[in-house]
Amino acid sequence: MRDYAELKGPSLLKKTLGLQNHRHSRYLGATTELEPYVIRLAAFDRKEEAIFGRDTVRRVTDRDLFLMQPDEYTPEYQDEVDDLDAIESVVAPFGQELVNLYFRIVHPSFPILHKRVYLEKYSRTYREFSPPLLAAVYILALNWWSYSSHLSHLPKPDVKLLEQLALKTIGTVIQRPKLSTVQAGLLLLQRPESDSWSLTAQLMVVGHGLGLHLDCTHWKIPQWEQGLRRRLAWGLYMQDKWGSLIYGRPSRIHDSNWAVRNVSEHDFPENATDEDEEEGSTEVNKGMILFTQMIALTRILSEILDTFYSLRAMQEVENEGRNGTQLILEKAKPIQIKLREWFTTLPDCLRMDSTKVMKLSSTGICSLLCLLQLETNSFTRVSSSRILRYRNNSSSVYHSVTFSNAFHTVLATQHLSIRCQRPPRVRHRFRLSLATRASTVLLVLRIQGQSCHHRIVWLLALGDR
């Protein structure tokens, strides 16, 4: 299938912008070499397109334009069918069963695909997909191989070979970027051993080129694609922010250049009626709520990163010298209040003790994040040296009264860029202020990765004063 606009019969893909089969798109920003104000004077047809040589410009609003370019002129395009065949041969004849497994377990709590669109394309042929997306869906579904009554007793396909094919092809499809490129990248980043920060950086560039950072509410594109773009944009936002925290790198998304609206229930095409009743499935509505709440929490994290971890913010603390801790505490108070409000207003279905018989629980993601919203009056990140000076100073009013060397295992999250060889561990110290009788907890989160170790430190004052 070359052009979805020529499909006979009903199809969601006929007017798509970001998932065309033979062309890829590039957003024309205000300072590009193709002057948008001049292009707007061109004659656009009934499909809102104007031809410029072998390229086409598509108008989605009076202000927003995309350059549509043929895939066939991009590097290694001629190898795409062979790559798809190679990927399918690894899992054959279990492809359809793996797709069912993916949408039964993975998709509900990480809904960055459109189920009906994916199944429509798959019903025609797997050759309609971007190779890394096809491989990524298979790879994540293989993690749940034993949850399929049809597959559990059979030999499992070669996951390593699938990963090799996926990583090889993601590098080529970036040359012809589509929404499926970002979808594939985000799914591949959920693998336990993924190199998340370098691929995240590439996906951010692709996302900007696709206009994912923009508000698509009034664009002349199908409504289902508007919802998909919002979910995909926020998925990319979460990957960037949590990756920034874990890897200690600057975030690539800034509020001044982020216009995406919050997701609403209308942006999620599936509901409880689409839920699979087979044992070990994921709840669709709970997954939707979890995804929405994770966006809200990630926006708070973004504020934390800007307030405490930007170069300017850290320099301000250093410039304050011995008063740096006080400055941190003053800045932390409003953020801590937001964290508490986020936690106390979580729907009951996301509580850790909220489970449903025969259903997988997707709320394990909150177990690590709950460290950020303990019932506190102060929340802060302080450097290790500052903590040591603060604790060991003989004139300090803080004295350590108890200490636990035990490490508490916390569930690793499935949809964040926390990729550990071992589960994250938390070390804590409890202290009591002899002057104010206020108790304080020092939390140290240690994460061991493949090539480096991470330590995140929080100082939290407990109780209302």
N, C-alpha and C positions, 0 to 999 in steps of 0.2 A: 504494500500500500504506500503510494508516493505522496498523495495529497489528500488529507482527511476531508477537505471541503468537497471532494468528489465522491465521498462515500454514499452508497445507496441505502436508504432506510434511515431510521433514527440513530443518532450518535452524539455523545457529549463532546466529541472532539472536533466537530465541523468548524467551529469559530475560535478554536484555541489560539492563544498567542504564544505561550511558552512551551507547548508540548507538540509542536508540529513535527512531522516525520521527515521532512526533506529540507527544512530551513531552520536556522537558529537566529536568535534576535539579540540586538545590542541597543540598550537605551541611549538616546542621543541627549546628552547633558547640555547645559547652557554654553559651555566653552569648548565643545568638540569642533573638529575641523569641518564638519558639515553644519553650517549655520542653521539652527532650528528655525529662526525667524524667516529665513529665505525659503526653506523647504516648505513651510506652511503655505506658501503662495502657490505650490504645485497643484495640479489637478488630481484630486483623489476620487477614486471610483466608489461604487456602492459598498465595496468591502473595506472602505477607508484606507485604500492602498494607492501609492503612486510609484511608478517604475522609474528607476535611475540606473540605466545600463542593465547589468545582470542582477543588481540588487533591487530591493523594494523597500519603500518606507511605509510603515503602518502607523496610522494616527489613532490613538486611543482616547485622547481628549484634545481640545484645541491647543493645549500647551505641551502635551506629552507625546513623543514620537519614538518609534523603534525602527532601527535599520534591520531588515530581514535579509539574510544572506544564505545562499545555497550551501548545503553540507558537502556537496560533492567536490568542492574546491579546497577542502581542509585536509591536513595531513592524515594519512592512513585511513581515510574514509572507506577505501575499497576493501579494507580488511575487516570491516565491522560485521558482516554476515558470518565470516569464518570464526570470528571471536565469539559470536552468539552461539554458533554451532558447537564450538569447543566447550563453552560453559554448560550448555544443555546436555552434552554427552556425559559430563561428569555426574549428573544427577539422574539421568534417564534410567528407568521410566517413571521416576518419582516426582517429576516437576510439578504436576498439578497438585499432588498431595502436600508438597512443601509450601506451595502458594496458599493452600487452604490453612495450613498450620500457621503460617505467618500472620494471616488476617485474623485467625482465631486467638492468637496469644500475644503477638508483638504489637500489631497495629493499634489496638484499642487505646493503649497508654502512650503511644508515640505516633500520633496520626499525621504523619507528614506525606503520606500518599493519599490518593483518592481511590477508594476501593473499587467503585464501579468502573472508573476509567481503566484501572489496571486490569480488572477482570475482562473488560470488553476487549482490550488489546490482546490479552493472553488467549482469549477464546478464538481469535483469528490465527495468531501465530506468535511465538516467542521472539520472532525476528523483528517485531515492531519496537522492541525495547532498546534502550541504551544498554550496552553490554555490562557496565559495572552495576547498574541498577538491578538487572536480572540476577547477577551473581550475588549482590548484597542481600536481596530478599531470600535467596536460597541459603546463604551463609547464616543469617540470623535464625531462619526457620530450623536449620540443622541443630541449633542449640537445644531445641525442644523435640528432637527426634523421638525420644522415648514417650512423649505425650500423645503420639498418634497410634491408635490401635492397629492401623494398617502398616506402620513402618517399624514399630519398636522391635519386632522379632527379626528384622532384616539387617544385612550389613550396611553400615553407614557410609555414604559417599565421602570422597577425599576432600575434606574441608580446606586443607593447605593448598591444594591445587586450585580450588575455587578462589581462594584469597589471592594467589599469584595472578590469576587471570583478571580479577577485579582491580587490583592495584596497577596492573599493566594498562588496562583499558581506561581507567579513570584519568590517566595522564594524557590520553589522546582525545577523549571526548571533551575535555576542558577547552580544546581548540574550537569546538562547535557547541558552546554552552546552551543548555536548556534547563528548565526546572528539574528535569530528571537527573541532571548532573549534580545539582545540590542535594537532591533526594538520595542519590547513590552515595555521595560523600558523607552525609550525616549518618546513614545507616552503617557504613563501613567504620565510622568513628565509634560505634557502639561495640566493636570487637574488643575483647580484653587486652589485646596486645597492639592496639593501633597507635600509630605515630600521630597523635591527635593535633598537636599545635601546628605543624607544618601544613597538614591537609586542611585544617580549619582556616589558615591564612589564605590558601588557594580558594576555598569555598567563599570566603568573604569577598574576594575580588570578583568571582563569578556572580555572586548574589547582587553586587552593586551594578554589574553590567546588565543583569536581568531586571533591574528596577525593584528588587525585593525590599529596598529600604524606603520605598515610596508608598503613599496612600493610594490604593487602587480602587477605592470605593466607587468612583464615578467613571472608571475606565469602560470603554466599549468592548468588554470581554465577557464570556459566560460567567454567571454568578458563581458556579461551582469553582471556577478558576480563581475568582476573587478570594473565596474562602481558603482554597489551597495555598494561594500566595501568602495569606496572613499566617496560616499555620506553619508554613515552611520558613517564612521570615522570622517568626518567633523561635522556631527550632534552631535556626542559625544564631539568633541573638543569645539563646541560652548556652549553646556550645561555645560561643566566643567568650562570654562572661565567666563561665565556670572554668574554661580553659585558662583564661587570664589569671584567675585565682590560684589554680593548681600549679601552673607552670611559671608563675611570677613574671608574666609578660604583659605589656600594655594591651588593653582592649582595642579592637579595631572599629568598634561601633561607638559613636558619640551622639548624644541626644540632639545636638544641633543639626545632624544629618540623618535623623531617624524619624520618619513620619508615619510609620505603620500603626494603624488603629488596633486597639485591643481586640482579641477574638471574642466572639459571642457564640451562643448556641447555634445560630444560623450558619456559622462557618464550619460546623461539623455535620457532614451529610448522614452519618450513621447514628442510630439511636438504639434503645433497648430491643426493638423489634428485630434488629439485625444481629443480635447476640447469638453466639453459638451455644447450644445447650449441652454440648459434650463435656464430660468431666475434664477439668483442668483448663478450661477456657478463661479468658479475661473479661471482666465486666466492661461493657462499652461506655455506659454513662459515668462510671467511676473513673475510667481512663480519661474521658473528656474533662471532668472536673479536676483531676490531677494535673493534666497538661495546663489548664488555665491557672491553677494555683501556683504551679512551678514558674510560670511567666511572671506572676506577681512577686514571688520571692526573688526571682532573678533580677527584677528591676530594683529591688532593695539592695541586692548584692552589687549591682552597678553603682549605686550611690556609695556603698562601702568602699569599693575600689577607688572611686574618684576622691572620696573624702580622706582616705588613709593611705592609699598605695600609689597615688600618682607621684611623680618626681617632685612636683611643686608642693604637694601636701607633706611629703616626708621632709622636704627641706625646711618647711615652716616649723615643723616639730623640732628639727635639729637647731634651728635659729633660736628657739625658745630656751634651749639649754635645760636647766633643772626644772623649768616650768612646762616642759614639753608634755609630761604626763597629764597635767591639768588641762592643757589645750586639747589633748586627745579626748579626755573625758567629757569636756564641754561639747565637742563635735559629735560624740558618740550618742549622747542622750536622745536626740530626736530620732536617730536611726533605730536605737534600741526600742523605742516606743512603737515604731512601725513594725519591727519584727514581732513584738508581743501581740500587736493587733492582728498581724497576719496569722499567727498561730492560734490565738483565741477565737478567731472567726472561721477557722477551717471547718468545712462541713463534717458532720458526724461520720460520713462514709469514708473519710480519709484518716480517721483515727486508727492507731496501730492495732487496736483490738476489734476493729470492724472487719469481719470476714463473712463470707457467704459460703455455704456448703457447696462443695464440688467446684468452686471457682478459685482461680489463682488470685492472690492478693497483690495489687500493684502499689500498695502504700508503703512498702519497704523503703522506697526512695526517701521518705520523710525521716527515717531513723537517724541518718547522718546529719540532715539539715536541722533537726531539732536542737542541735548544739547551739545554733545561732539564735534561738528564741527562748532560752531558759528564762524562768520568772526572775528577771533581774531589774535593777534600776540603772545599771551602767553596763555598757558593752564597749570594749576597746581592743584594738590590736596594739601591742607594745613590743618593742624589740627585746630579744633575750637579754641583752646587756642592761637595758633599762629595768627589766624585771629583777635581775640579780642585784643591781644597786639598790633598788627600792626595797628588796627583801632583807638585804644584809646590812643596811645602814643602821647603826646602833641607835640613832635618834628616831628611827621610824616607829610609828605607833602600831605597825603590823607585826605580829609574831605568829610563826607557824605553830599550830597546835596539833594537827594531825597530817599524815602524809600516806598516800597509797601508792605503792609501786606496781600495783596491778594494772594491766592494760585491758580495757574493755573493748571487745570486738564489736564493730558496727557494720551493718550490712552495706556492702558497696552498692552504689546506685547503678541502674541499668542505662539511664538515658543522659548521664552527664559524662564529662570527659575525665572522670576519675578512673584511671586504669592502673591497677595495682597488682604486684606479684603476690602481696599479702593483703588481707583486709585492713582498712584504716584502723588505727588504734588511738585511743585517747588516754593521756595521763593527766591526773588531776591532783591538785594540792588545795587543801582547805585551810583558810586562815581567819583569824578573828581580830578585829580592831579593839584594842583595850580602851581606846579613847571613846569610840562611838558605839561599841558592841556590835558593829555591822560585820557580817560574815562575808568573806570573799572567796571565790573559787578561781583557781588558775587552771585553764585547760590548754593542753598541748596536743594538737592533732598531728600524728606522724603518718605519712603515706610513703610507702616504698614502691618505687617504680622500677622499670627495667634498667634505666641508666642513671637514675638520680633518686635522691630522697627529698621529701618535702616536710617542712614543719611549720604549722600555723599555730600561733599563740593568741589566746584570748584571756583577758582579765575581767571577771564578772563579779559585781557586788550584789549580794542577795538581800532580799527583804525590802520593805517599804520603810523609808525614813523621813 
